[in-house]
């Protein structure tokens, strides 16, 4: 099975501009009951080529919140073919597995393979593993024939290791650990064991956070910390006089304390309610899709606005309307290892930033971000940042964002993969 914790419907439930017609792969029946043994050590490997393709197994949908996997793979696809395999949450309306291919004019070298399984079979882990592998191989034998031979397999989803590691003719394996998924609400109990297997099997491991690197490097000696990058030009639009603040926040009372990102168990909802009540003449704005949260349980002060998900292209315009960008994370298991992508994105907007005391934020961005160790301190820092901009911190943040482009990180990752291939 996969770790598909978010939603069976992508955030952008519409056709992507420039997307080609979807191809449907019709599932075949499968009569076997025992799982085929994985060939962990192929006897013969092809000679590595510099233009090797990537097969990526991800727990996040391509059309969901635009995060680390999409940022990296859209850039990797500029030089090589990328097959992005995503697994939606199970659907009770399905009788058999479903697989669909999508192609994009914007990323001509990137192919999306979307898998979905019937809910009534989802808890049969062996069957799901077997079917996942069969469907991917069927795509590679059919419409994708010859396009992904001798690939590097790249994992975001540790649950995929059983189905695919050692079984796709890969020349190397990469694990990019962007979150400590085992600590997230709804994580499958097998995920710890499978991640341990993946860490043992991987030729290269990348982590998105410093604390995660401290943890994972104990289990793989070729482990490297690369935090998230930032599209400075994109988020820099928040500083442009030509950018128009969206109508749904343009007339809200100031100051506006704003957030964009996923709304889930990592958010401190008590803090948000206190922040709204302490600034009754201002506004708190939350932009992002809700997952694993009951909307009825959310605090509802009149000046706390839950806007839901917005397109990635709209985020700079929302940030232009924010007086202060906030990271109101709870300090719990789910946030212990996070290194928020939005930190550098906020910096590129030229706004003041206030965050709760997340380990990686303190370590990596403490010179730019105002760090709060309590609810009262968070509220006080937000008020202070709204009244008086810290020009020095804002300028340092713009410089820090400019030095951490996604392109520079991808180039360094390419180097580590090349070294691993040379060593093999």
Secondary structure, 3 states (H helix, E strand, C coil): CCCCCCCCCCCCCCCCCCECCCEEECCCCCCCCCCCCCCCCCCCCCCCCCCCCEEEEECCCCCCCCCHHHHHHHHHCCCCCEEEEEECCCECCCCCCEEEEEEECCCCCEEEEEEECEHHHCCCHHHHHHHHHHHHHHHHHCCCCCCCCCCEEEECCHHHHHHHCCCCCCCEEEEEECCCHHHCCCCCCCHHHHHHHHHHHCCEEEECCHHHHHHHCCCCCCEEECCCCECHHHHHHHHCCCCCCCHHHHCCCCCEEEEECCECCCECHHHHHHHHHHCCCCEEEEECCECCCCHHHCCCCCCEEEEECCCHHHHHHHHHHCCEEEECECCCHHHCCCCCCHHHHHHHCCCEEEEECCHHHHHHHCCCCEEECCHHHHHHHHHHHHHCCCHHHHHHHHHHHHCCEHHHHHHHHHHHHHHHHHHC
